[in-house]
Amino acid sequence: MNFGGENMADMFGKMMDMQQKMAEAQAALAQRTVIAEAGGGMVQVTANGAQRIVAIKIEPAVVNPDDMEMLEDLIISGVNKALDEAASMAKVEMQKTAGSMLPPGLDLGSLGL
């Protein structure tokens, strides 16, 4: 069978190459990190490109046993910022990877990429 000058085996090979490159990009993203701060840097949260929290740093001055709610809010804020930044980083990198393998003019925005 022939699709626009390419046979089915060629198309399948290209799909396999794309799948491999996407898997490699995802593995590379897991090694990259972003750091988000909350409370003016009192809480720092590090997330990787796989959108996993890998570290949380809390300045001792923000730990007040009489106001644990503030510390909890700072942690939640920092985690959410870090995950948002990690997701943005991953999206950009995956678009680059996918875009380099697709025909010019093909918009992946409608697919959520």
N, CA, C and O atoms as CSV, one atom per row, in Angstrom:
chain,resi,resn,atom,element,x,y,z
A,1,MET,N,N,0.842,-1.169,0.000
A,1,MET,CA,C,0.000,0.000,0.000
A,1,MET,C,C,0.891,1.237,0.000
A,1,MET,O,O,1.935,1.253,0.652
A,2,ASN,N,N,0.483,2.271,-0.727
A,2,ASN,CA,C,1.297,3.463,-0.892
A,2,ASN,C,C,0.515,4.687,-0.418
A,2,ASN,O,O,-0.610,4.920,-0.861
A,3,PHE,N,N,1.111,5.465,0.482
A,3,PHE,CA,C,0.472,6.660,1.025
A,3,PHE,C,C,1.347,7.860,0.717
A,3,PHE,O,O,2.350,8.085,1.395
A,4,GLY,N,N,0.980,8.641,-0.303
A,4,GLY,CA,C,1.725,9.852,-0.635
A,4,GLY,C,C,3.186,9.592,-0.925
A,4,GLY,O,O,4.040,10.385,-0.529
A,5,GLY,N,N,3.494,8.511,-1.600
A,5,GLY,CA,C,4.875,8.225,-1.955
A,5,GLY,C,C,5.604,7.355,-0.947
A,5,GLY,O,O,6.740,6.952,-1.194
A,6,GLU,N,N,4.978,7.057,0.181
A,6,GLU,CA,C,5.617,6.209,1.185
A,6,GLU,C,C,4.821,4.926,1.333
A,6,GLU,O,O,3.590,4.932,1.309
A,7,ASN,N,N,5.534,3.843,1.483
A,7,ASN,CA,C,4.805,2.602,1.714
A,7,ASN,C,C,4.569,2.419,3.206
A,7,ASN,O,O,5.126,3.143,4.031
A,8,MET,N,N,3.759,1.468,3.527
A,8,MET,CA,C,3.360,1.232,4.913
A,8,MET,C,C,4.565,0.906,5.795
A,8,MET,O,O,4.613,1.345,6.944
A,9,ALA,N,N,5.527,0.156,5.295
A,9,ALA,CA,C,6.716,-0.205,6.088
A,9,ALA,C,C,7.533,1.033,6.433
A,9,ALA,O,O,8.031,1.158,7.552
A,10,ASP,N,N,7.677,1.964,5.462
A,10,ASP,CA,C,8.406,3.207,5.734
A,10,ASP,C,C,7.695,4.027,6.799
A,10,ASP,O,O,8.334,4.571,7.700
A,11,MET,N,N,6.378,4.117,6.697
A,11,MET,CA,C,5.611,4.876,7.687
A,11,MET,C,C,5.737,4.250,9.066
A,11,MET,O,O,5.889,4.957,10.062
A,12,PHE,N,N,5.674,2.932,9.123
A,12,PHE,CA,C,5.799,2.236,10.402
A,12,PHE,C,C,7.177,2.487,11.007
A,12,PHE,O,O,7.300,2.716,12.210
A,13,GLY,N,N,8.211,2.443,10.168
A,13,GLY,CA,C,9.571,2.712,10.641
A,13,GLY,C,C,9.703,4.110,11.204
A,13,GLY,O,O,10.348,4.307,12.234
A,14,LYS,N,N,9.103,5.080,10.543
A,14,LYS,CA,C,9.152,6.463,11.034
A,14,LYS,C,C,8.406,6.609,12.350
A,14,LYS,O,O,8.835,7.350,13.235
A,15,MET,N,N,7.290,5.903,12.480
A,15,MET,CA,C,6.531,5.947,13.733
A,15,MET,C,C,7.347,5.343,14.870
A,15,MET,O,O,7.333,5.860,15.987
A,16,MET,N,N,8.049,4.263,14.593
A,16,MET,CA,C,8.883,3.637,15.616
A,16,MET,C,C,10.027,4.573,16.020
A,16,MET,O,O,10.354,4.684,17.202
A,17,ASP,N,N,10.632,5.247,15.035
A,17,ASP,CA,C,11.695,6.211,15.332
A,17,ASP,C,C,11.165,7.334,16.211
A,17,ASP,O,O,11.817,7.737,17.174
A,18,MET,N,N,9.983,7.836,15.878
A,18,MET,CA,C,9.390,8.930,16.646
A,18,MET,C,C,9.106,8.476,18.076
A,18,MET,O,O,9.366,9.206,19.033
A,19,GLN,N,N,8.573,7.273,18.210
A,19,GLN,CA,C,8.278,6.746,19.545
A,19,GLN,C,C,9.559,6.626,20.366
A,19,GLN,O,O,9.558,6.952,21.553
A,20,GLN,N,N,10.640,6.168,19.762
A,20,GLN,CA,C,11.920,6.036,20.445
A,20,GLN,C,C,12.446,7.406,20.873
A,20,GLN,O,O,12.916,7.567,22.000
A,21,LYS,N,N,12.369,8.392,19.978
A,21,LYS,CA,C,12.857,9.733,20.303
A,21,LYS,C,C,12.025,10.367,21.408
A,21,LYS,O,O,12.568,11.067,22.263
A,22,MET,N,N,10.733,10.137,21.403
A,22,MET,CA,C,9.879,10.671,22.463
A,22,MET,C,C,10.236,10.026,23.812
A,22,MET,O,O,10.278,10.712,24.833
A,23,ALA,N,N,10.490,8.729,23.816
A,23,ALA,CA,C,10.881,8.040,25.053
A,23,ALA,C,C,12.223,8.570,25.559
A,23,ALA,O,O,12.408,8.754,26.762
A,24,GLU,N,N,13.156,8.814,24.637
A,24,GLU,CA,C,14.446,9.381,25.024
A,24,GLU,C,C,14.277,10.785,25.603
A,24,GLU,O,O,14.941,11.145,26.575
A,25,ALA,N,N,13.386,11.574,25.004
A,25,ALA,CA,C,13.139,12.929,25.504
A,25,ALA,C,C,12.529,12.876,26.901
A,25,ALA,O,O,12.888,13.679,27.763
A,26,GLN,N,N,11.618,11.947,27.132
A,26,GLN,CA,C,11.014,11.819,28.456
A,26,GLN,C,C,12.056,11.407,29.494
A,26,GLN,O,O,12.042,11.907,30.619
A,27,ALA,N,N,12.948,10.509,29.126
A,27,ALA,CA,C,14.007,10.091,30.054
A,27,ALA,C,C,14.937,11.264,30.367
A,27,ALA,O,O,15.361,11.435,31.510
A,28,ALA,N,N,15.249,12.063,29.360
A,28,ALA,CA,C,16.106,13.232,29.577
A,28,ALA,C,C,15.408,14.251,30.467
A,28,ALA,O,O,16.051,14.885,31.304
A,29,LEU,N,N,14.108,14.414,30.297
A,29,LEU,CA,C,13.353,15.354,31.130
A,29,LEU,C,C,13.385,14.953,32.602
A,29,LEU,O,O,13.415,15.813,33.482
A,30,ALA,N,N,13.378,13.675,32.863
A,30,ALA,CA,C,13.408,13.208,34.253
A,30,ALA,C,C,14.700,13.626,34.950
A,30,ALA,O,O,14.761,13.664,36.179
A,31,GLN,N,N,15.740,13.941,34.161
A,31,GLN,CA,C,17.020,14.364,34.725
A,31,GLN,C,C,17.105,15.877,34.910
A,31,GLN,O,O,17.996,16.361,35.609
A,32,ARG,N,N,16.197,16.628,34.300
A,32,ARG,CA,C,16.208,18.091,34.410
A,32,ARG,C,C,15.302,18.519,35.549
A,32,ARG,O,O,14.293,17.870,35.825
A,33,THR,N,N,15.661,19.617,36.212
A,33,THR,CA,C,14.867,20.084,37.345
A,33,THR,C,C,14.561,21.571,37.236
A,33,THR,O,O,15.244,22.324,36.542
A,34,VAL,N,N,13.517,21.964,37.942
A,34,VAL,CA,C,13.170,23.364,38.126
A,34,VAL,C,C,13.031,23.591,39.624
A,34,VAL,O,O,12.695,22.673,40.372
A,35,ILE,N,N,13.293,24.821,40.054
A,35,ILE,CA,C,13.142,25.174,41.471
A,35,ILE,C,C,12.150,26.322,41.562
A,35,ILE,O,O,12.300,27.345,40.893
A,36,ALA,N,N,11.143,26.141,42.391
A,36,ALA,CA,C,10.147,27.187,42.625
A,36,ALA,C,C,10.235,27.609,44.080
A,36,ALA,O,O,10.524,26.805,44.966
A,37,GLU,N,N,9.976,28.901,44.306
A,37,GLU,CA,C,10.033,29.439,45.671
A,37,GLU,C,C,8.670,29.951,46.098
A,37,GLU,O,O,7.858,30.380,45.278
A,38,ALA,N,N,8.445,29.896,47.387
A,38,ALA,CA,C,7.250,30.486,47.995
A,38,ALA,C,C,7.694,31.222,49.247
A,38,ALA,O,O,8.688,30.862,49.878
A,39,GLY,N,N,6.951,32.246,49.592
A,39,GLY,CA,C,7.283,33.013,50.795
A,39,GLY,C,C,8.613,33.727,50.672
A,39,GLY,O,O,9.376,33.800,51.635
A,40,GLY,N,N,8.895,34.257,49.487
A,40,GLY,CA,C,10.146,34.982,49.294
A,40,GLY,C,C,11.377,34.108,49.435
A,40,GLY,O,O,12.438,34.581,49.842
A,41,GLY,N,N,11.239,32.836,49.101
A,41,GLY,CA,C,12.378,31.924,49.179
A,41,GLY,C,C,12.446,31.138,50.472
A,41,GLY,O,O,13.366,30.343,50.666
A,42,MET,N,N,11.495,31.344,51.350
A,42,MET,CA,C,11.508,30.613,52.619
A,42,MET,C,C,11.264,29.114,52.394
A,42,MET,O,O,11.729,28.273,53.163
A,43,VAL,N,N,10.521,28.801,51.317
A,43,VAL,CA,C,10.298,27.412,50.933
A,43,VAL,C,C,10.723,27.277,49.479
A,43,VAL,O,O,10.277,28.039,48.621
A,44,GLN,N,N,11.585,26.308,49.207
A,44,GLN,CA,C,12.024,26.016,47.847
A,44,GLN,C,C,11.646,24.572,47.526
A,44,GLN,O,O,11.911,23.650,48.299
A,45,VAL,N,N,11.022,24.407,46.367
A,45,VAL,CA,C,10.598,23.076,45.948
A,45,VAL,C,C,11.242,22.777,44.597
A,45,VAL,O,O,11.164,23.582,43.669
A,46,THR,N,N,11.875,21.617,44.498
A,46,THR,CA,C,12.509,21.184,43.256
A,46,THR,C,C,11.693,20.050,42.667
A,46,THR,O,O,11.373,19.071,43.341
A,47,ALA,N,N,11.361,20.208,41.378
A,47,ALA,CA,C,10.621,19.167,40.650
A,47,ALA,C,C,11.407,18.817,39.398
A,47,ALA,O,O,12.139,19.649,38.861
A,48,ASN,N,N,11.252,17.588,38.938
A,48,ASN,CA,C,11.929,17.207,37.697
A,48,ASN,C,C,10.954,17.261,36.523
A,48,ASN,O,O,9.759,17.501,36.697
A,49,GLY,N,N,11.489,17.035,35.334
A,49,GLY,CA,C,10.676,17.101,34.126
A,49,GLY,C,C,9.646,16.002,34.018
A,49,GLY,O,O,8.766,16.061,33.160
A,50,ALA,N,N,9.740,14.999,34.874
A,50,ALA,CA,C,8.717,13.950,34.941
A,50,ALA,C,C,7.602,14.372,35.903
A,50,ALA,O,O,6.703,13.591,36.218
A,51,GLN,N,N,7.682,15.618,36.359
A,51,GLN,CA,C,6.707,16.231,37.254
A,51,GLN,C,C,6.593,15.488,38.587
A,51,GLN,O,O,5.506,15.203,39.089
A,52,ARG,N,N,7.768,15.192,39.126
A,52,ARG,CA,C,7.875,14.591,40.448
A,52,ARG,C,C,8.656,15.540,41.341
A,52,ARG,O,O,9.644,16.131,40.905
A,53,ILE,N,N,8.225,15.691,42.579
A,53,ILE,CA,C,8.942,16.513,43.547
A,53,ILE,C,C,10.166,15.720,43.991
A,53,ILE,O,O,10.051,14.578,44.436
A,54,VAL,N,N,11.347,16.344,43.865
A,54,VAL,CA,C,12.576,15.634,44.233
A,54,VAL,C,C,13.243,16.236,45.466
A,54,VAL,O,O,14.117,15.607,46.062
A,55,ALA,N,N,12.836,17.467,45.860
A,55,ALA,CA,C,13.413,18.073,47.062
A,55,ALA,C,C,12.529,19.218,47.541
A,55,ALA,O,O,11.879,19.903,46.751
A,56,ILE,N,N,12.526,19.403,48.853
A,56,ILE,CA,C,11.871,20.554,49.482
A,56,ILE,C,C,12.831,21.093,50.524
A,56,ILE,O,O,13.323,20.354,51.377
A,57,LYS,N,N,13.094,22.403,50.445
A,57,LYS,CA,C,13.966,23.051,51.418
A,57,LYS,C,C,13.142,24.102,52.153
A,57,LYS,O,O,12.476,24.925,51.525
A,58,ILE,N,N,13.188,24.075,53.460
A,58,ILE,CA,C,12.431,25.011,54.296
A,58,ILE,C,C,13.410,25.743,55.204
A,58,ILE,O,O,14.181,25.121,55.934
A,59,GLU,N,N,13.371,27.063,55.150
A,59,GLU,CA,C,14.219,27.871,56.027
A,59,GLU,C,C,13.708,27.721,57.465
A,59,GLU,O,O,12.502,27.809,57.698
A,60,PRO,N,N,14.590,27.500,58.413
A,60,PRO,CA,C,14.173,27.305,59.807
A,60,PRO,C,C,13.322,28.453,60.361
A,60,PRO,O,O,12.460,28.228,61.210
A,61,ALA,N,N,13.556,29.671,59.889
A,61,ALA,CA,C,12.815,30.825,60.417
A,61,ALA,C,C,11.321,30.743,60.139
A,61,ALA,O,O,10.531,31.367,60.847
A,62,VAL,N,N,10.919,29.989,59.125
A,62,VAL,CA,C,9.501,29.906,58.780
A,62,VAL,C,C,8.777,28.830,59.599
A,62,VAL,O,O,7.549,28.746,59.571
A,63,VAL,N,N,9.534,28.021,60.317
A,63,VAL,CA,C,8.931,26.961,61.125
A,63,VAL,C,C,8.519,27.546,62.472
A,63,VAL,O,O,9.355,27.808,63.337
A,64,ASN,N,N,7.227,27.742,62.626
A,64,ASN,CA,C,6.661,28.282,63.859
A,64,ASN,C,C,5.578,27.317,64.320
A,64,ASN,O,O,4.531,27.212,63.681
A,65,PRO,N,N,5.815,26.612,65.420
A,65,PRO,CA,C,4.826,25.636,65.888
A,65,PRO,C,C,3.447,26.243,66.149
A,65,PRO,O,O,2.440,25.534,66.135
A,66,ASP,N,N,3.403,27.558,66.387
A,66,ASP,CA,C,2.115,28.206,66.636
A,66,ASP,C,C,1.401,28.607,65.352
A,66,ASP,O,O,0.244,29.027,65.393
A,67,ASP,N,N,2.086,28.481,64.201
A,67,ASP,CA,C,1.469,28.860,62.930
A,67,ASP,C,C,1.845,27.849,61.845
A,67,ASP,O,O,2.424,28.213,60.821
A,68,MET,N,N,1.516,26.595,62.077
A,68,MET,CA,C,1.809,25.539,61.112
A,68,MET,C,C,1.009,25.723,59.822
A,68,MET,O,O,1.441,25.288,58.754
A,69,GLU,N,N,-0.141,26.359,59.920
A,69,GLU,CA,C,-0.969,26.576,58.729
A,69,GLU,C,C,-0.229,27.416,57.680
A,69,GLU,O,O,-0.348,27.158,56.483
A,70,MET,N,N,0.530,28.415,58.128
A,70,MET,CA,C,1.281,29.239,57.185
A,70,MET,C,C,2.339,28.394,56.471
A,70,MET,O,O,2.500,28.502,55.255
A,71,LEU,N,N,3.054,27.562,57.213
A,71,LEU,CA,C,4.068,26.700,56.626
A,71,LEU,C,C,3.422,25.731,55.624
A,71,LEU,O,O,3.948,25.525,54.531
A,72,GLU,N,N,2.311,25.156,55.993
A,72,GLU,CA,C,1.610,24.244,55.091
A,72,GLU,C,C,1.196,24.954,53.808
A,72,GLU,O,O,1.329,24.396,52.718
A,73,ASP,N,N,0.696,26.182,53.931
A,73,ASP,CA,C,0.301,26.962,52.752
A,73,ASP,C,C,1.497,27.265,51.857
A,73,ASP,O,O,1.389,27.203,50.632
A,74,LEU,N,N,2.642,27.593,52.469
A,74,LEU,CA,C,3.850,27.863,51.689
A,74,LEU,C,C,4.313,26.613,50.941
A,74,LEU,O,O,4.741,26.695,49.790
A,75,ILE,N,N,4.227,25.475,51.591
A,75,ILE,CA,C,4.633,24.220,50.946
A,75,ILE,C,C,3.701,23.917,49.773
A,75,ILE,O,O,4.160,23.568,48.685
A,76,ILE,N,N,2.429,24.047,49.989
A,76,ILE,CA,C,1.458,23.799,48.905
A,76,ILE,C,C,1.712,24.751,47.737
A,76,ILE,O,O,1.712,24.333,46.579
A,77,SER,N,N,1.925,26.004,48.036
A,77,SER,CA,C,2.193,26.988,46.999
A,77,SER,C,C,3.464,26.650,46.227
A,77,SER,O,O,3.477,26.705,44.997
A,78,GLY,N,N,4.520,26.304,46.935
A,78,GLY,CA,C,5.779,25.951,46.298
A,78,GLY,C,C,5.668,24.703,45.442
A,78,GLY,O,O,6.221,24.649,44.344
A,79,VAL,N,N,4.968,23.715,45.931
A,79,VAL,CA,C,4.784,22.474,45.174
A,79,VAL,C,C,3.992,22.753,43.895
A,79,VAL,O,O,4.359,22.284,42.817
A,80,ASN,N,N,2.919,23.509,44.019
A,80,ASN,CA,C,2.116,23.812,42.831
A,80,ASN,C,C,2.915,24.603,41.801
A,80,ASN,O,O,2.813,24.332,40.604
A,81,LYS,N,N,3.707,25.574,42.245
A,81,LYS,CA,C,4.543,26.344,41.316
A,81,LYS,C,C,5.568,25.448,40.647
A,81,LYS,O,O,5.772,25.538,39.436
A,82,ALA,N,N,6.212,24.589,41.414
A,82,ALA,CA,C,7.237,23.705,40.856
A,82,ALA,C,C,6.634,22.746,39.829
A,82,ALA,O,O,7.224,22.514,38.774
A,83,LEU,N,N,5.466,22.193,40.135
A,83,LEU,CA,C,4.825,21.280,39.188
A,83,LEU,C,C,4.390,22.007,37.920
A,83,LEU,O,O,4.498,21.457,36.823
A,84,ASP,N,N,3.895,23.245,38.061
A,84,ASP,CA,C,3.525,24.035,36.885
A,84,ASP,C,C,4.744,24.311,36.009
A,84,ASP,O,O,4.680,24.182,34.787
A,85,GLU,N,N,5.853,24.691,36.640
A,85,GLU,CA,C,7.077,24.972,35.881
A,85,GLU,C,C,7.625,23.712,35.226
A,85,GLU,O,O,8.102,23.760,34.093
A,86,ALA,N,N,7.560,22.592,35.925
A,86,ALA,CA,C,8.032,21.327,35.355
A,86,ALA,C,C,7.159,20.918,34.171
A,86,ALA,O,O,7.670,20.430,33.163
A,87,ALA,N,N,5.854,21.113,34.287
A,87,ALA,CA,C,4.949,20.780,33.184
A,87,ALA,C,C,5.221,21.660,31.977
A,87,ALA,O,O,5.200,21.183,30.842
A,88,SER,N,N,5.474,22.942,32.212
A,88,SER,CA,C,5.781,23.850,31.103
A,88,SER,C,C,7.080,23.454,30.420
A,88,SER,O,O,7.165,23.444,29.192
A,89,MET,N,N,8.093,23.126,31.219
A,89,MET,CA,C,9.367,22.698,30.661
A,89,MET,C,C,9.180,21.434,29.821
A,89,MET,O,O,9.712,21.335,28.715
A,90,ALA,N,N,8.430,20.478,30.345
A,90,ALA,CA,C,8.201,19.225,29.635
A,90,ALA,C,C,7.451,19.464,28.332
A,90,ALA,O,O,7.776,18.867,27.306
A,91,LYS,N,N,6.455,20.330,28.371
A,91,LYS,CA,C,5.670,20.614,27.172
A,91,LYS,C,C,6.544,21.206,26.067
A,91,LYS,O,O,6.455,20.794,24.910
A,92,VAL,N,N,7.384,22.170,26.428
A,92,VAL,CA,C,8.272,22.800,25.446
A,92,VAL,C,C,9.224,21.771,24.845
A,92,VAL,O,O,9.408,21.728,23.629
A,93,GLU,N,N,9.827,20.945,25.694
A,93,GLU,CA,C,10.789,19.964,25.209
A,93,GLU,C,C,10.126,18.896,24.339
A,93,GLU,O,O,10.693,18.480,23.329
A,94,MET,N,N,8.945,18.457,24.720
A,94,MET,CA,C,8.252,17.441,23.927
A,94,MET,C,C,7.791,18.031,22.587
A,94,MET,O,O,7.794,17.334,21.572
A,95,GLN,N,N,7.397,19.303,22.578
A,95,GLN,CA,C,7.023,19.950,21.320
A,95,GLN,C,C,8.231,20.031,20.398
A,95,GLN,O,O,8.122,19.792,19.195
A,96,LYS,N,N,9.389,20.370,20.971
A,96,LYS,CA,C,10.616,20.427,20.168
A,96,LYS,C,C,10.920,19.061,19.562
A,96,LYS,O,O,11.230,18.950,18.376
A,97,THR,N,N,10.828,18.029,20.388
A,97,THR,CA,C,11.137,16.677,19.930
A,97,THR,C,C,10.153,16.237,18.856
A,97,THR,O,O,10.557,15.745,17.803
A,98,ALA,N,N,8.875,16.412,19.118
A,98,ALA,CA,C,7.857,15.994,18.157
A,98,ALA,C,C,7.916,16.847,16.899
A,98,ALA,O,O,7.769,16.335,15.789
A,99,GLY,N,N,8.129,18.139,17.070
A,99,GLY,CA,C,8.165,19.047,15.928
A,99,GLY,C,C,9.301,18.762,14.983
A,99,GLY,O,O,9.179,18.998,13.781
A,100,SER,N,N,10.401,18.260,15.496
A,100,SER,CA,C,11.542,17.974,14.631
A,100,SER,C,C,11.306,16.740,13.762
A,100,SER,O,O,12.054,16.489,12.817
A,101,MET,N,N,10.274,15.980,14.082
A,101,MET,CA,C,10.012,14.752,13.339
A,101,MET,C,C,8.769,14.833,12.459
A,101,MET,O,O,8.464,13.895,11.723
A,102,LEU,N,N,8.046,15.960,12.536
A,102,LEU,CA,C,6.794,16.078,11.795
A,102,LEU,C,C,6.959,16.984,10.582
A,102,LEU,O,O,7.878,17.800,10.516
A,103,PRO,N,N,6.062,16.824,9.635
A,103,PRO,CA,C,6.125,17.688,8.453
A,103,PRO,C,C,5.918,19.156,8.830
A,103,PRO,O,O,5.182,19.449,9.772
A,104,PRO,N,N,6.556,20.083,8.108
A,104,PRO,CA,C,6.374,21.496,8.397
A,104,PRO,C,C,4.909,21.898,8.296
A,104,PRO,O,O,4.179,21.435,7.420
A,105,GLY,N,N,4.497,22.765,9.205
A,105,GLY,CA,C,3.123,23.265,9.179
A,105,GLY,C,C,2.127,22.455,9.977
A,105,GLY,O,O,0.995,22.898,10.171
A,106,LEU,N,N,2.515,21.275,10.449
A,106,LEU,CA,C,1.603,20.454,11.239
A,106,LEU,C,C,1.573,21.007,12.652
A,106,LEU,O,O,2.604,21.045,13.323
A,107,ASP,N,N,0.403,21.436,13.115
A,107,ASP,CA,C,0.238,22.051,14.423
A,107,ASP,C,C,-0.194,20.996,15.433
A,107,ASP,O,O,-1.237,20.359,15.284
A,108,LEU,N,N,0.636,20.824,16.472
A,108,LEU,CA,C,0.307,19.846,17.518
A,108,LEU,C,C,-0.528,20.453,18.635
A,108,LEU,O,O,-0.921,19.743,19.561
A,109,GLY,N,N,-0.807,21.744,18.569
A,109,GLY,CA,C,-1.577,22.410,19.619
A,109,GLY,C,C,-2.934,21.791,19.847
A,109,GLY,O,O,-3.409,21.729,20.982
A,110,SER,N,N,-3.561,21.335,18.788
A,110,SER,CA,C,-4.885,20.736,18.929
A,110,SER,C,C,-4.826,19.383,19.621
A,110,SER,O,O,-5.846,18.872,20.084
A,111,LEU,N,N,-3.636,18.805,19.689
A,111,LEU,CA,C,-3.477,17.514,20.366
A,111,LEU,C,C,-3.005,17.680,21.807
A,111,LEU,O,O,-2.776,16.692,22.505
A,112,GLY,N,N,-2.861,18.921,22.250
A,112,GLY,CA,C,-2.419,19.167,23.614
A,112,GLY,C,C,-0.912,19.097,23.781
A,112,GLY,O,O,-0.421,19.041,24.909
A,113,LEU,N,N,-0.166,19.100,22.681
A,113,LEU,CA,C,1.297,19.053,22.760
A,113,LEU,C,C,1.896,20.401,22.506
A,113,LEU,O,O,3.118,20.549,22.532
